[in-house]
Amino acid sequence: MIKDLTKGVLKAVAKERERLARSKPKLKRGRPSSKEKEARRRARTSKSIQQKISDLFQDRSLFVKRRVKASERKRLMDITRGLPHLRKLREIMEHMYALFDRRCRTQKALDKLEKLRQWVKRFTWIGDT
């Protein structure tokens, strides 16, 4: 179950990278003209989106890591600024790990698992898992 969920989360992060790549503005070839304000703005936007894509790729393991240090959590918050659904994915993974880390009565664990299933189903890309 954990394996399937981690695959789903990593796939969701990859989909978000693809969505960001599609949202990048189209640029003309070469350096943007210093006189064209619109071209410079598009270049800045494209560069910032590309930086976010590369950050998501480089630190994609932080979304599924079991124990995240404070510095890694800060990095994760920086990466997901403006992407609240990715923050929610990390929160789901934390609940999943907590469910399997603690000892509790069987009925309590089943109740927690049912709540987690309902929560995960809201995300269509990992709901099947």
Secondary structure, 3 states (H helix, E strand, C coil): CHHHHHHHHHHHHHHHHHHHHHHCCCCCCCCCCCCCHHHHHHHHHHHHHHHHHHHHHHCHHHHCCCCCCHHHHHHHHHHCCCCHHHHHHHHHHHHHHHHHHCCCCHHHHHHHHHHHHHHHHCCCCCCCC
